[in-house]
Amino acid sequence: MFSLTPSPSAPVDSVMDFGKGELSTWRALNDGVMGGRSVGNVSYSRSTLKWEGRVSLENNGGFSSVRSPWGESDLSGFDAVTIRCRTTTGEADTFTLTMEVSEQWWMPYWKTDFKVDSEWRDITVPFSALKKSSAMTGELPKIWTWGNLSEVLRIGMMKYDGLAGEFGLEVDWMRFSSSPEVRK
């Protein structure tokens, strides 16, 4: 479970620090739930989450993901997340950050892609880059208003770019932050 809620009276900066006891509960969810053959495994060191595997396009597959447990979090007071991460394959790669607002897989969720290098980097993903998407219909038009960031139930990362092959992502921490304008 995760819980991040900004305080209106204090500087906002909430960190999810992997490898710590309460954050060693993220799990892999692969396309095998739909008959695909992709593989993704999660392991933890003293300070990081490591997610590695292989995406397969066989049998209508094509994704692997790592996701937090279900919980409730109000992220509406934040305007960005910074992820300290690197690839484990030695090559740069693209991943997708997801924020689910429903426990039903077909309902829309927030997502955006981010690029990761093989060296440790702090990658900031502005929430303005998030788009609503649905597993059934793809990206949704701006007029879709259901499920704002005050209703986030699960955070995750996906390898979902239409390409088969090996992948690996190691994450040290994720820091949610806001500018003073967001808190007003």
C-alpha positions in Angstrom: 0.0 0.0 0.0 1.2 3.5 -0.6 -0.1 6.9 0.7 1.1 10.2 -0.4 -0.9 13.3 0.4 0.7 16.8 0.2 0.4 19.1 3.3 -1.0 22.5 2.4 1.0 24.2 5.2 4.5 22.6 4.5 6.8 22.3 1.6 5.6 19.3 -0.4 8.1 16.6 -1.1 7.1 12.9 -0.6 9.6 10.1 -1.3 9.0 6.4 -2.0 12.4 4.9 -1.1 12.7 1.4 -2.5 14.5 -1.4 -0.6 12.9 -0.2 2.6 10.5 -2.6 4.3 7.2 -1.0 3.4 8.3 -0.5 -0.2 9.3 -4.0 -1.0 5.8 -5.0 -2.0 5.7 -4.0 -5.6 5.0 -6.9 -7.9 5.3 -7.8 -11.5 2.1 -8.1 -13.7 2.8 -9.4 -17.2 0.7 -10.0 -20.3 0.3 -13.6 -19.2 -3.0 -12.4 -17.6 -4.3 -12.2 -21.2 -2.4 -15.2 -22.6 0.8 -13.4 -23.6 4.3 -14.8 -23.0 6.2 -11.8 -21.6 8.2 -12.3 -18.4 9.1 -9.8 -15.7 10.5 -10.3 -12.3 11.0 -8.0 -9.3 13.8 -8.2 -6.8 15.0 -5.9 -4.0 18.4 -5.0 -2.7 19.0 -3.0 0.4 18.2 0.2 -1.5 16.6 -0.5 -4.9 13.8 -2.2 -6.7 15.1 -4.1 -9.8 12.6 -5.2 -12.5 13.9 -7.3 -15.4 12.6 -9.6 -18.0 11.7 -10.1 -21.6 8.8 -8.7 -23.6 7.3 -11.2 -26.1 4.8 -10.3 -28.8 3.8 -14.0 -29.1 0.2 -15.0 -28.5 -1.0 -11.3 -28.6 1.4 -10.4 -25.8 3.5 -7.3 -25.5 3.9 -5.9 -22.0 5.4 -6.4 -18.6 4.8 -4.1 -15.6 5.7 -3.6 -12.0 3.0 -2.1 -9.8 2.5 -1.0 -6.2 -0.1 -2.6 -4.0 -3.6 -1.1 -4.2 -4.1 1.8 -1.9 -5.5 5.3 -1.9 -3.5 8.5 -2.5 -4.3 12.1 -3.4 -1.6 13.2 -5.8 -3.6 16.3 -6.9 -1.3 18.6 -4.9 1.8 17.4 -6.7 3.0 18.5 -10.2 5.9 16.2 -10.9 7.6 13.0 -9.9 11.4 12.5 -10.1 12.6 8.9 -10.5 16.2 8.0 -9.6 16.8 5.1 -12.0 19.0 3.3 -14.6 18.6 0.5 -17.0 20.3 -2.8 -16.2 20.8 -3.9 -19.8 23.6 -1.4 -20.6 21.4 0.3 -23.2 19.0 3.3 -23.0 15.3 2.3 -23.0 11.8 3.7 -22.7 9.3 2.9 -20.0 5.8 4.1 -19.1 4.8 5.5 -15.8 1.2 4.6 -14.8 -1.2 5.9 -12.2 -4.4 3.8 -11.9 -7.7 5.4 -10.7 -9.8 2.2 -10.8 -9.3 -1.5 -9.9 -11.0 -2.5 -13.2 -8.3 -3.1 -15.8 -10.4 -1.7 -18.7 -11.0 1.7 -17.0 -8.8 4.7 -18.0 -5.6 5.3 -16.2 -2.9 8.1 -16.3 0.3 7.3 -18.2 3.4 8.9 -19.8 6.6 7.5 -21.3 10.1 8.3 -19.9 13.5 7.6 -21.2 16.2 5.9 -19.0 20.0 5.6 -19.5 22.3 2.9 -18.3 23.9 5.4 -15.8 22.1 6.5 -12.6 20.0 9.6 -13.4 17.2 11.7 -11.8 14.4 11.8 -14.3 11.6 14.3 -13.7 8.3 13.6 -15.2 5.9 16.5 -15.0 2.3 15.6 -14.4 1.4 17.9 -17.3 2.8 15.1 -19.5 0.3 12.5 -18.2 -2.4 11.4 -20.6 -5.5 9.3 -20.0 -5.5 6.0 -21.7 -7.5 2.8 -21.7 -6.3 -0.8 -22.3 -9.3 -1.1 -24.7 -9.3 2.1 -26.6 -5.8 3.7 -26.2 -5.4 7.4 -25.5 -8.5 9.2 -24.6 -9.6 12.7 -25.7 -9.1 15.7 -23.3 -12.8 15.8 -22.7 -12.7 12.6 -20.6 -13.0 13.9 -17.0 -13.4 10.8 -14.8 -10.6 9.8 -12.4 -8.4 12.8 -11.5 -5.1 12.6 -9.5 -6.9 12.9 -6.2 -8.1 9.3 -6.7 -4.9 7.3 -7.5 -5.1 3.7 -6.3 -1.9 2.2 -7.7 1.3 3.4 -9.3 3.3 1.4 -11.7 5.8 1.2 -14.5 5.4 -0.7 -17.8 7.5 -1.9 -20.6 4.9 -1.4 -23.4 6.4 0.0 -26.5 5.5 -2.6 -29.1 9.0 -4.1 -29.2 10.1 -7.5 -28.2 13.3 -8.0 -26.2 15.1 -7.9 -23.0 14.6 -5.0 -20.5 15.8 -4.0 -17.1 15.1 -1.1 -14.8 16.5 -0.4 -11.4 14.9 2.3 -9.2 16.3 3.8 -6.1 13.5 6.2 -5.2 10.6 8.2 -6.5 10.0 11.8 -5.2 6.7 13.5 -5.7 6.9 17.3 -5.5 5.1 20.4 -6.2 5.8 24.0 -6.9 4.3 26.7 -4.6 1.7 27.5 -7.3 0.3 24.0 -7.1 -0.3 24.4 -3.3 -2.4 27.5 -3.7 
